[in-house]
Amino acid sequence: MTVNRPNTVSVGVIVWLGSEVMFFAGLFAIYFTLRSTSPELWAEQSAKLNVPYAAVITVILVLSSFSCQAGVFAAEKFRPVRTGRLWEFWKWGAVEWFYWTFAMGATFVIGQIYEYANLVSDGVGLSIDSYGSAFYLTTGFHGLHVTGGLIAFLLVIGRMYSVKNFTHREATTSIVVSYYWHFVDVVWLGLFAAIYLVR
Amino acid sequence: MRVNVNLFTVLFVFFLVADFAYILWAYIDSGGQRIEWVGAIGIGLSAILAFFLQFYLRLTQRSIGGPLPEDRVDADIDDGDAEQGHFSPWSWWPFLLGISLALIFLGVAVGIWIALIGAPLVLIAVIGWNYEYYRGNFAR
């Protein structure tokens, strides 16, 4: 009698994402502790944030999670590349959806860099005060995670082009990258709520 | 796996209760002045960590369709001999990745130029490791 073993790659990625939860817990703790010790500084500096702008790039990141999931559904049907014309998005394969996800994720990172540039010229800097340190540490580490996810998407897309027989192993790769992407997306929703809405 | 699911469920409930108790206690201890954020967030996200793991393990357990040998008292050793996963028997890429990451961290500690040598090596190692079974003799 044999039973299917749990997929070590998926379970391993989930356990690693659990450790990432605690990494961001540390960053959130830094942010809220500094906020409770210098409320006046927080009121002054967080007034410089452009909330509507951040809301737009947040929406782009959330939408990228949906297109990522559409790519996973295609991969689970063992459809790495599209079966129809380019504009027939309902026939897209995982590759097309992941390119689209990559574009939206890259838009988010570029948007964040532009936001940083504006904030620096408004006097919010990494080593100017504790608000700047907390802001750039939390959003910056998140931005690095998004960048890492973008590299992962490139590797997954490359695998789909290079593989001869698309099997469960390639589907698993897409699924675990999507786990990571959804995780990073949810973390951003937490950061957005803490930094831009609660302030 | 059933044991793991139950353990993480218990941990979730424990951390949840502990978090409420911690927040309340620290609040009262400071004379109603402030919330102690480090513990409040640390313990609270520990609860989320435990919930996350029990949730995923529960889904995995459901999808494998039946108890694993380690959950049965009447199982034999060879009941668990199904394929465990794919592990490369001779890959040098993890070694190169380790060395390159060591160069990056060494560079951060003693001089950034060493990290600049390490960074492209990390890129080579990551790509090499990722495509090890997609090219050459072992291409799939």
Chai-1 contact restraints between the chains, C-beta under 6 A:
chainA,res_idxA,chainB,res_idxB,connection_type,confidence,min_distance_angstrom,max_distance_angstrom,comment,restraint_id
A,T2,B,A82,contact,1.0,0.0,6.0,A-B,restraint_1
A,V3,B,G66,contact,1.0,0.0,6.0,A-B,restraint_2
A,V3,B,L68,contact,1.0,0.0,6.0,A-B,restraint_3
A,N4,B,I64,contact,1.0,0.0,6.0,A-B,restraint_4
A,R5,B,A82,contact,1.0,0.0,6.0,A-B,restraint_5
A,R5,B,Q84,contact,1.0,0.0,6.0,A-B,restraint_6
A,P6,B,T60,contact,1.0,0.0,6.0,A-B,restraint_7
A,T8,B,G85,contact,1.0,0.0,6.0,A-B,restraint_8
A,I14,B,Y56,contact,1.0,0.0,6.0,A-B,restraint_9
A,G18,B,L49,contact,1.0,0.0,6.0,A-B,restraint_10
A,G18,B,F52,contact,1.0,0.0,6.0,A-B,restraint_11
A,G18,B,L53,contact,1.0,0.0,6.0,A-B,restraint_12
A,V21,B,L45,contact,1.0,0.0,6.0,A-B,restraint_13
A,V21,B,L49,contact,1.0,0.0,6.0,A-B,restraint_14
A,A25,B,I41,contact,1.0,0.0,6.0,A-B,restraint_15
A,A25,B,G42,contact,1.0,0.0,6.0,A-B,restraint_16
A,A25,B,L45,contact,1.0,0.0,6.0,A-B,restraint_17
A,F28,B,I41,contact,1.0,0.0,6.0,A-B,restraint_18
A,A29,B,W37,contact,1.0,0.0,6.0,A-B,restraint_19
A,A29,B,V38,contact,1.0,0.0,6.0,A-B,restraint_20
A,A29,B,I41,contact,1.0,0.0,6.0,A-B,restraint_21
A,A29,B,G42,contact,1.0,0.0,6.0,A-B,restraint_22
A,F32,B,W37,contact,1.0,0.0,6.0,A-B,restraint_23
A,T33,B,W37,contact,1.0,0.0,6.0,A-B,restraint_24
A,T33,B,V38,contact,1.0,0.0,6.0,A-B,restraint_25
A,S36,B,R34,contact,1.0,0.0,6.0,A-B,restraint_26
A,S36,B,W37,contact,1.0,0.0,6.0,A-B,restraint_27
A,L155,B,N130,contact,1.0,0.0,6.0,A-B,restraint_28
A,S162,B,Y134,contact,1.0,0.0,6.0,A-B,restraint_29
A,V163,B,R140,contact,1.0,0.0,6.0,A-B,restraint_30
